[in-house]
């Protein structure tokens, strides 16, 4: 048989060139600079530097403040991911069953998607304000001596609650789309075979949502690691005593406020490796259980 030879054209490369340029300038180049600076010990003004090999990495890993931030980041990410997915799934299932006024109901649940994380943090500050905050007053009326300024648990509760509220709308949109894409014939057959709605959901509906759930789990963990920076910066700023410091926020405070460029670069490289390992683990082991 005659082998078909397609003509090569530079047009596809021309169309993807802007995106490649953006990736190189805003991702690859800064990442390379961070790796290089992580091996340097620089003064606060960036005038002199000294090559110190892995000293910044050793100081980071052995530092109690960094270990505290790493522990909080893991707990924070797990809780935000779990609750935002669970609440969004519950709302999506209920919204999918609404027959009258469904458009208004769905719009009310989606509007928070347009709120930026810093704005969500400012709204949370207002709601938990000791003088005018409704949630602050409600929690104290219920007997909870709530004080996010001094109590680490209360401060963690604030940032987790705001982060979950901000992300629920995104998950709701995807879950609702996944539910509406399930063939009605499958659901009708499941209704005939199983009368229990709970059992029908966990044996038929939820497995069919596995691809959507896996995708949302990946983006929610990424959201908890990086995109909650604005929420923490506008609410607690890592207080009290660094109890609500996430790893990405500690990189900012040590690098931009503390002028420790080498140490913050080492922290960013470690954070990048952690996210990379976590992503590989998700796609290598968890995705095996997903049926497309």
Secondary structure, 3 states (H helix, E strand, C coil): CCCCCCCCCCHHHHHHHHHHHHHHHHHHHHHHHHHHHCCEEECCCCCCEEECCCHHHHHHHCCHHHHHHHHHHHHHHHHHHHHHHHHHHHHHHHHHCCCCCHHHHHHHHHHHHHCCHHHHHHHHHHHCCCCCCHHHHHHHHCCCCCCCCCCHHHHHHHHHHHHHHHHHHHHHHHHHHHHHCCCHHHHHHHHHHCCCHHHHHHHHHHHHCHHHHHHHHHHHHHHHHHHCHHHHHHHCCCCCCCCCCCHHHHHHHHHHHCCCHHHHHHHHHHHHHHHHHHHHHHHHHHHHHCCC
